[in-house]
Amino acid sequence: MIKAFPAATSIIRVKEAGQDRQSVEPIEGASEGITVEEFFDKHFAGDSKGAVALKGYRYRENVTQQQLAELTGIPQRHISEMENNKRGIGKDNALKLAKALDTDYRLFL
């Protein structure tokens, strides 16, 4: 499950949960750890937050790019380009994606 952290300054701890998997959980009152921005920069360097959100929410909803294209009217190749930082998402597409993926459109901007 994808969890959104409300504040950009939230402290998070990364625990190894298997060979290639990690889980992230907030630490209440912790004085050590990394911010959400530091985690993002470390694990998703070069990716826009919108692209990562699009991949993550599409995965959460178990929807293929083709299925998402049919739900939103956005061509599948454009969704692929958005996920791979080759095309911006824009507000109109963010609104369509958010409706189809049951989330806030601002996550894609």
Secondary structure, DSSP 8 states (H G I E B T S, - for coil): -----SSTT-EEEEEE-SSS-EEEEE-TT-SSSEEHHHHHHHHSTT--HHHHHHHHHHHHTT--HHHHHHHH---HHHHHHHHTTSS--HHHHHHHHHHHHTS-GGGG-
